[in-house]
Each structure stands twice: as C-alpha cells, then as structure tokens.
Amino acid sequence: MSAGPELGPILAPGLRVLFVGINPSLRSVEVGHHFARPGNRFWPTLHAAGFTPRRLRPDEDHELPALGIGVTNIAARPTRAADELSREELREGAARLEATVRELQPRLVAIVGLTAYRIAMGRPRAAWGLQPEPLGGRPVWILPNPSGLNAHYKPADFARVYGEARAYADSLEPGPPGPPGRPSP
C-alpha cells in the first residue's frame, strides 16, 4: 500500500481499451496526469495508432473516456523507474486490476510492459501481443512501454504495434455487463 500521493485511474464502464501502465512516474503524480513525464511517447503513439483524432496532451487525459479509452496502473506507488517496485506490489496490483476489469468489462486490456506483466500475473513465458489467458474475462494484449526510458522501439514501431491492438479492440464486441450485484454499464 502506498503511503504517499497517488494518481487515480481514468475509468468508465464498457471502454474500448483499458491501458494499464506499470506504475505512475513521479512527474505524473506531481502534475496529476498520466504518462506526463517529458519524453514519454504514449500520447503521440495513441494518435499515430488511430486511437485519438488528434495528439492529446497529458493534461487532456480526462477526454479519454469519451474516446472509449481508460488508463490505470498495476501498482499505485510512483517511482523513478518501474524496477523500484517489489514483486509483491505487482502481484497485489494484479489482483486489484482483475477486479476492476471484471467490473468495467473493457473490450480489451492493453498492458504496457512485458516484464511487469510476467511478474504481476505469474506468467514468465508471456510474449508481446494477444495473450492466451484473459484477465477478468476480457482479452489481454501486451504492448511495449512508451516510456522514454524504453530505447528499443522507434515511433513508427510503437504506432504499428499499438495500431494492431487498436484494430483488434475495434473488432471485438463490447464486454458483457459486470458481475451480479454491480450496476450494468
């Protein structure tokens, strides 16, 4: 559990895609917006991949649900780098994430970060792309982390792989209503 400031999720029922980061950066918590660290390629990638009609800024993250997009994190504790998180934090976050997905039923859960996914979900052999195991009853797609610290991908590579996830999400029917006892979307 985090003892310091946190950055809340951007959620709504029936999203087209729920993007799941590893955890917020210190900068994101400081300014109160997701993927706000200078050099993060999330916002240009969303636009280049066709998720948004224009390039949004981090301070426009509140506009995402109207576009069928949500954002949350596996772990709530902000850090300079994701490797500062413990395995326990990632595993606890995975359980919370599964409950959120069951309740909101996004068409697709897009997790940005393969290593964190492997640890959090206990799937050491997971690979990029569509996963064979759903989460909370919904399909999962693993994407590269758009952090500026990830030097393995160029902007065109991000646009291509995020575009593949978008096309898949757009091909899916909306998820069923949440579990009994929860309001239907």
N, C-alpha and C positions, 0 to 999 in steps of 0.2 A: 504494500500500500504506500502511496506517495504521501510525503509529509509537506511538500512544497506546493507551489502553484501548478495547475494543470490546464490543459487545453481541451475543452469539451468537444464531443463529436458533432458532426453535422449529419443528422439522420432524419428520415421520413419513411413511412411505410411504402412498400411497392417500388423502390428505386430500380432504375435500370441497372446501375452498377454501384456497389459499395466498395470504394477504395479503402484499403486497410494499410496504413503505414506501420512501421515497426514501433516507433515512439516519436513524440514531438521533439524538435530541436529546441535548444534554449531560446533561440531567436523567435521561433514560432510562439512559444509561451509568452515571451516578452511583449510581442506585438498583438497577440491574441488571434492569430490566423494560421491556418495550416500551410505547410510547405513554404514558409516565408523566408527561409534563410537565403541570402543572396547566392546565386549560383545554382539553386535548386531548379531542376528542369520540369517539374510537374506541370506547371501552368502552360508553358509553351507546348509541352507534349500533349496535353489534353486537347488543345486546339489543333495541332498538327495531325492528331489521330482522328479528328472528327467528333470528339465528344462535346465540344463547345463551339458556338458560331463565331466566336472571336476569342482572342487571348485575354483571359481574365487575369487580374492581379490577385495576390493573396488576400488583400482587404475586400475582395468581392466574393470570398468563399461562401457567403450567405446566399448567393444566387444559385449555387449548385443544385439544391433540391428541385428547383423549377425546371432544371435540365435533366432530372432523373438521376442525379449523382449525389452520393453521400461520401463522407470521409470520417474515418475513425482510426484508432491505433490499437495494436496488440497490447502494448504497455503504455500506461499513462504518464510514467515518470519521464520528464525531459532530461536529456543528456547531450553532451557534445557529440558523442558517437554512439551508435547502437551497441557496440561491443561492451559498453559500460553496464548493460542490463544483465541481470542474473538469469540463469535458466528457469529458476522458479518464477520470476516476474513474467517471463514469456509464457510459461505454461499456465499460470493463473490468468493471464490476459487472454489466452486462447479459450479458456472456459467461459469467460465473460463475452468474448466475441461470438462464440457459438450461440449463447443465449440471445444476443442481440440479433443475429441472423435469423434464428428461429422465429423471433417476434416480428421482425420487419419484412422478411422474405424478399430481399432484393433478387432481381433476375440473376445477377452474377456477383460473386465476391471476388474482387481483384486485389490480391495481396502483393504489395511491392517490397520484395526482399526474400530471396530464396533461403538463405541461411537461417534467418529468424523463423520462417515458416517451418523449416525442418525441425528446429528445436522446439518451437511452441506446440506444434501438432504431433511431435513424436514420429515424424516421417523422414528418416535420414536419407532416403533414396529419392525423395521428391525431385522433380526436374521442372524446367520452365514450361509454361503453358497450362493447358487444361489438366486438372488433377483427376485421377480415377475415383477419389473419395470426396463426397460432398461435405459441406460444413453446414450444420443446422438445416439440412435438407436442400441446400442450394449448391450449384456448381461453383467450383473454385478455379481461378486462373492465376498463376504466379507470373508476375511481371518484374523486370529489373527495377531496382530502386532508382528514382530520378535524382537522388541527391547529387550535388556537385562533387561529392567525395567518390562517386562511382565513375571511374575513368574508363571502364570497359565498353561503354556504349556512347555512340555519337548521336546527335539529334535525329538524324534520319533513321537510325536503328530503333530509338525509342518510339518514333512515330509509327514505324512499321509494326512493332510487336504490340504496342498499345492499340493500334488500329485493328489488329487481329482479334484482340479481346473485345473491342467495341463491336465488330461485326458479329462475333459470337453472341454477345449480350443482346444485340438487336434481333437476332434470330430466335431468341427464347420467348416463350410466353411468360407473362407476369407470374410470380410465385403465388401459391395458394395462400389463403388467409392464415394468420398466425394461429398458434395453438389454442385449444378451448380455454375460455376464461379471459382471453385477451380481445380487445376491440379489433374488428376486421378493418383492413385498410380500405 
